[in-house]
Amino acid sequence: MKKLSVLGICLLAGLTAAAQNSLVKEVERELKSAPDQYPQKLEKLKPAFTNEESAATPYVWFVAGKGGMEYYDNQDVLKKMGKTVDDKVVGASLMNSFDYLIKALPLDSIPNEKGKIKPKYSKDIYKLINGHYNDLNNTAVNLWQVQDYANAYKAWKMYVTLPANPVLGTNGPAALPDSTASDIYYNMGLAAWQSNELPDALSAFDNAIAKGYTKKNIYDYAIAVAYNMQDNAKMAYYAEQAYPLYGAEDNSYIGYMINSKIANKEFAEAQEMLEKYILADPNNAQLYYVLGVLYDSQDNAEKATENYKKAIELNPQNAHALLQYGRQLCNQAFRLDDEISGLPVAQYNERRKNEVNPLFKEATTYLEKAYEIDPDNMGDAVKLLRNCYYNLQDEENLKRVESLY
């Protein structure tokens, strides 16, 4: 096999570089007359991205970025005219174009063989980037509407972070006002959630809150995402921020906070927190319900029952308090039944009739009401009612309750 001479290798490399440069020029000419053909022309251009010499020059990246933005303009006009365009392709082209131009900028500032920096494309690049900056937000909205949530997130992220890109220095777009940035981060959180990128969703919600977004929905959505991640600590974290703002209208936040402390067996801290809230709002039924749950978790049935009853007195429509109070009555009946089970039959039957059955009967009153108020979330009430009616030998109600399964 013949070996190539050093000169031959140099000539081959030169021809390759020249061929790639010629290819870029050819694509640039073609895009001038047919900007709508950008996706196809970009494929033709891609060999120049991987060629070591052409990829080290700003020219190929400038042509790719400029062509993508002109393609976006072309498709945007068609869309405004009522024509059908592929928002996913258009959106991807625009975002990639920003990446190409950002890549071109530092390459356009490399000193030449004489050590001088003579940018050739930078002025046009800054103009393109600034001129199409707000199109990133429009693109994100379009991508959201076609349910491309992952790329909607990407477009919004680029929109909110681009002004701080160090490659642009002072030549990039102005930073968004906090009020606008907070909305964008909120949108990013929703998009990340929809694409099941849950950590990204929480990070975006955190940024939105840090920028001043304090509407109730952001805390509720963040808690929902944290719930999907099975992260009790994060649920409590958002609930602690929401409670001072919206605790008066939504008592669920206190539950998230206390559940986290219960999970960590921080019972004293949980009780101290609840007592502080009760002192400030003594007629809040939900606070007593949650205090009941706290005592329940420590196997203090007496205190749990006392607080569930107090919650019901303050709010007779609190389905969860009704359920838990009914459960406590059932448990009392079962415990008493166990205690008297060793008595002579006649004595057992007498106490069963006069002491145990009334507890079961009373329990059904609360459990029936709990199910009536919130049938979709009271499966446990149905199970307890079945046990009560079985023990009461109430066949009619037993059949009715079993039909609810």
C-alpha positions in Angstrom: 0.0 0.0 0.0 1.4 3.4 -0.9 1.9 5.9 1.8 0.6 9.4 1.3 3.3 12.0 1.5 3.1 14.8 4.1 2.3 17.2 1.2 -0.4 14.9 0.0 -2.0 14.8 3.5 -1.9 18.6 3.7 -3.5 18.9 0.3 -6.2 16.5 1.3 -6.9 18.4 4.5 -7.0 21.6 2.6 -9.4 20.2 0.0 -11.6 18.9 2.8 -11.7 22.2 4.6 -12.3 24.0 1.3 -15.1 21.6 0.4 -16.8 22.2 3.7 -16.5 26.0 3.3 -17.9 25.7 -0.2 -20.8 23.6 1.2 -21.6 26.3 3.7 -21.6 29.0 1.1 -23.8 26.9 -1.1 -26.4 26.4 1.7 -26.3 30.1 2.5 -27.1 31.0 -1.1 -29.9 28.4 -1.2 -31.5 29.7 2.0 -31.6 33.3 0.7 -34.0 32.2 -2.0 -35.8 29.5 -0.1 -35.8 30.2 3.7 -38.8 27.8 4.1 -36.4 24.9 3.1 -34.3 25.4 6.2 -34.9 22.0 7.8 -33.7 20.2 4.7 -30.8 22.6 4.1 -29.7 22.2 7.7 -29.3 18.4 7.2 -27.2 19.2 4.2 -25.1 21.6 6.3 -24.5 19.2 9.2 -21.2 17.6 7.8 -19.6 21.0 8.3 -20.6 20.8 12.0 -18.4 17.8 12.6 -15.5 18.7 10.3 -12.7 19.8 12.7 -11.6 22.8 10.7 -15.0 24.2 9.6 -16.5 23.7 13.1 -13.7 25.8 14.5 -14.8 28.8 12.5 -17.9 31.0 13.2 -19.1 30.9 9.6 -20.9 27.6 9.7 -22.6 28.3 13.0 -23.6 31.8 11.8 -25.2 30.5 8.6 -27.1 27.8 10.6 -28.3 30.3 13.2 -29.3 33.0 10.7 -31.0 30.6 8.5 -33.1 29.2 11.4 -34.3 32.6 12.4 -35.2 33.5 8.9 -37.1 30.2 8.7 -38.9 31.2 11.9 -39.9 34.5 10.4 -41.1 32.8 7.2 -43.3 30.3 9.2 -44.6 33.0 11.5 -45.9 35.0 8.6 -47.6 31.9 7.2 -49.2 31.2 10.6 -50.5 34.7 10.9 -52.1 34.3 7.5 -54.0 31.3 8.7 -51.7 28.7 7.1 -50.8 25.4 8.9 -47.3 25.2 10.2 -45.5 22.6 12.3 -45.0 24.4 15.6 -42.7 21.6 16.9 -40.3 21.9 13.9 -40.4 25.7 14.0 -39.8 25.9 17.7 -36.9 23.5 17.6 -35.4 25.4 14.7 -35.6 28.7 16.6 -34.1 27.3 19.8 -31.3 25.6 17.9 -30.6 28.8 16.1 -29.9 30.6 19.3 -27.5 27.8 20.3 -25.7 28.1 16.9 -25.3 31.9 17.2 -24.1 31.6 20.8 -21.5 29.1 19.6 -20.4 31.4 16.8 -19.7 34.4 19.0 -16.5 33.3 20.8 -15.2 31.8 17.5 -15.7 35.2 15.9 -13.4 36.8 18.5 -10.4 34.6 18.1 -7.2 36.6 17.3 -5.8 36.1 13.8 -2.3 35.2 12.9 -1.2 38.8 13.7 -2.9 38.7 17.1 -5.7 41.0 16.2 -9.4 40.4 16.8 -11.5 41.3 13.8 -15.1 40.1 14.4 -16.9 39.5 11.1 -20.3 38.3 12.2 -20.8 39.4 15.8 -22.7 42.6 15.0 -25.2 40.6 13.0 -25.4 37.9 15.6 -26.3 40.4 18.4 -28.9 41.9 16.1 -30.5 38.5 15.4 -30.5 37.4 19.0 -32.0 40.6 20.3 -34.5 40.8 17.4 -35.8 37.3 18.1 -35.5 37.2 21.8 -39.3 37.6 22.5 -40.0 35.0 20.0 -38.8 32.4 22.5 -41.8 33.2 24.7 -44.1 33.0 21.7 -42.6 29.7 20.7 -43.0 28.3 24.2 -46.7 29.2 24.1 -47.1 27.5 20.7 -45.3 24.4 21.9 -47.5 24.3 25.0 -50.6 24.5 22.9 -49.4 21.5 20.8 -48.6 19.6 24.1 -44.9 19.6 23.5 -44.3 20.3 27.1 -40.6 19.4 27.3 -39.7 21.8 24.6 -42.0 24.5 25.9 -40.1 24.2 29.1 -36.8 24.5 27.2 -38.0 27.6 25.3 -39.1 29.4 28.5 -35.9 28.5 30.2 -33.9 29.9 27.3 -36.1 33.0 27.4 -35.6 33.7 31.1 -31.9 32.8 31.3 -30.5 34.2 28.0 -30.0 37.8 29.2 -27.5 36.5 31.8 -25.5 34.4 29.3 -21.9 35.5 29.7 -21.1 35.0 26.0 -23.4 38.0 25.2 -21.9 40.3 27.8 -23.7 43.7 27.7 -24.9 43.1 24.1 -27.7 40.7 24.9 -31.3 41.5 25.8 -32.2 43.2 29.0 -33.1 41.0 32.0 -36.8 40.4 32.5 -38.5 42.3 35.3 -39.1 40.0 38.4 -42.8 40.2 37.8 -42.4 38.8 34.3 -39.7 36.3 35.2 -41.9 34.9 38.0 -44.6 34.2 35.5 -42.2 32.5 33.2 -40.8 30.3 35.9 -44.3 29.4 36.9 -45.0 28.3 33.3 -41.8 26.4 33.3 -42.9 24.5 36.4 -46.2 23.6 34.8 -44.4 22.4 31.6 -41.9 20.3 33.5 -44.7 18.8 35.6 -46.6 17.9 32.4 -43.5 16.2 31.0 -43.0 14.4 34.3 -39.7 16.2 35.0 -40.7 16.6 38.6 -37.4 18.0 40.1 -37.3 20.5 37.3 -40.8 21.5 38.1 -40.0 22.1 41.7 -36.9 24.1 40.8 -39.0 26.3 38.5 -41.6 26.8 41.1 -38.9 27.8 43.6 -37.5 30.4 41.2 -41.0 31.8 40.6 -41.6 32.2 44.4 -38.2 33.7 44.8 -39.1 36.3 42.1 -42.3 37.2 43.9 -45.0 34.8 42.6 -47.2 34.2 45.6 -50.6 33.2 44.2 -52.1 30.2 45.9 -52.0 27.9 42.9 -48.2 27.8 42.9 -48.1 26.3 46.4 -50.9 23.8 45.6 -49.1 22.7 42.4 -45.7 22.5 44.2 -47.3 20.3 46.9 -48.9 18.1 44.3 -45.5 17.6 42.5 -43.8 16.9 45.9 -46.6 14.4 46.6 -45.9 12.6 43.3 -42.3 12.5 44.4 -43.3 11.1 47.8 -41.3 13.9 49.4 -43.1 14.8 52.6 -40.4 17.3 53.6 -41.0 19.3 50.4 -44.7 19.2 50.9 -44.3 20.6 54.3 -41.8 23.2 53.0 -44.4 24.6 50.6 -47.2 24.3 53.1 -45.2 26.4 55.6 -44.9 29.2 53.0 -48.5 29.0 52.0 -50.1 28.8 55.5 -49.5 32.4 56.6 -51.0 33.6 53.3 -53.8 31.2 52.7 -54.2 29.1 55.9 -57.5 30.8 56.8 -59.1 29.6 53.5 -57.4 26.3 53.2 -56.7 24.2 56.2 -54.9 21.4 54.3 -51.6 23.2 54.7 -51.4 22.5 58.4 -51.9 18.8 57.7 -48.9 18.7 55.4 -46.7 20.4 58.0 -47.8 18.1 60.8 -47.6 14.9 58.7 -44.0 15.7 57.9 -43.2 16.0 61.6 -45.1 12.9 62.5 -43.2 11.0 59.8 -40.0 12.2 61.5 -41.4 11.4 64.9 -41.0 15.1 65.9 -44.1 14.9 68.1 -43.2 17.7 70.5 -42.4 20.1 67.7 -45.7 19.2 66.0 -47.7 19.8 69.2 -46.0 23.1 69.8 -46.8 24.2 66.3 -50.4 23.2 66.6 -50.9 24.8 70.0 -49.5 28.0 68.6 -51.9 28.0 65.7 -54.9 27.0 68.0 -54.0 29.9 70.3 -54.2 32.3 67.3 -57.3 30.7 65.8 -59.2 28.8 68.6 -62.3 28.2 66.5 -60.5 26.4 63.6 -61.9 22.9 63.5 -59.2 21.6 61.2 -56.5 22.4 63.8 -58.2 20.2 66.4 -58.6 17.5 63.8 -54.9 17.5 63.0 -54.1 17.6 66.8 -56.3 14.4 67.0 -54.2 12.8 64.3 -51.1 13.8 66.2 -52.3 12.1 69.4 -53.5 9.1 67.3 -50.0 8.6 65.9 -48.7 8.4 69.5 -51.4 5.9 70.5 -53.1 8.3 72.8 -56.7 7.3 72.0 -58.3 9.4 74.8 -56.7 12.7 73.6 -57.3 11.8 70.0 -61.0 11.2 70.6 -61.3 14.4 72.6 -59.8 16.5 69.8 -61.8 14.8 67.0 -65.0 15.5 69.0 -63.9 19.2 69.4 -63.3 19.4 65.6 -66.9 18.1 65.0 -68.4 20.5 67.4 -66.7 23.4 65.6 -67.5 22.1 62.1 -70.1 19.3 61.9 -69.3 19.0 58.1 -65.6 17.9 58.7 -65.8 14.5 57.1 -62.4 13.4 58.2 -63.0 14.3 61.8 -66.3 12.4 61.7 -64.5 9.4 60.2 -61.8 9.4 62.9 -64.3 10.0 65.7 -66.4 7.1 64.5 -63.3 4.9 64.3 -62.4 5.7 67.9 -65.9 4.7 69.0 -65.5 1.4 67.1 -62.2 0.8 68.7 -63.7 1.4 72.1 -66.4 -1.1 71.4 -63.9 -3.7 70.3 -61.7 -3.2 73.3 -64.6 -3.4 75.7 -65.8 -6.5 73.9 -62.4 -8.2 74.4 -62.4 -7.2 78.1 -65.8 -8.8 78.9 -65.3 -11.9 76.6 -64.3 -14.1 79.6 -67.5 -13.4 81.6 -70.3 -15.9 81.9 -72.6 -15.9 78.9 -75.6 -14.2 80.6 -73.4 -11.5 82.1 -71.5 -11.0 78.8 -74.7 -10.7 76.8 -76.1 -8.1 79.2 -73.0 -5.9 79.0 -72.7 -6.5 75.3 -76.3 -5.2 74.9 -76.0 -2.2 77.3 -72.3 -1.1 76.7 -70.8 -2.5 73.6 -73.6 -2.2 71.1 -74.4 1.4 71.9 -70.8 2.3 71.0 -71.2 0.6 67.7 -74.5 2.3 67.1 -73.1 5.7 68.0 -70.2 5.1 65.7 -72.5 4.4 62.7 -74.1 7.9 63.1 -70.7 9.6 62.6 -69.5 7.2 59.9 -72.7 7.5 57.9 -72.5 11.3 58.0 -68.8 11.2 56.9 -69.7 9.1 53.9 -72.7 11.3 53.0 -70.5 14.4 53.1 -67.5 13.0 51.1 -68.4 9.6 49.4 -65.5 9.7 47.1 -62.9 9.7 49.8 -64.6 7.7 52.6 -63.8 4.1 51.7 -62.6 3.6 55.2 -66.0 4.7 56.6 -67.7 2.0 54.5 -65.4 -0.7 55.9 -66.0 0.5 59.4 -69.8 0.6 58.9 -69.7 -2.9 57.6 -68.0 -4.0 60.9 -70.4 -2.1 63.0 -73.6 -3.4 61.3 -72.2 -6.9 61.4 -71.6 -6.7 65.1 -75.0 -5.2 65.6 -76.5 -8.0 63.5 -78.3 -5.4 61.4 -78.7 -7.3 58.2 -80.6 -4.6 56.3 -77.9 -1.9 56.8 -75.2 -4.5 56.3 -76.4 -5.4 52.8 -76.8 -1.7 52.0 -73.3 -0.9 53.0 -71.8 -3.9 51.2 -73.5 -2.6 48.0 -71.3 0.5 48.3 -68.1 -1.4 47.8 
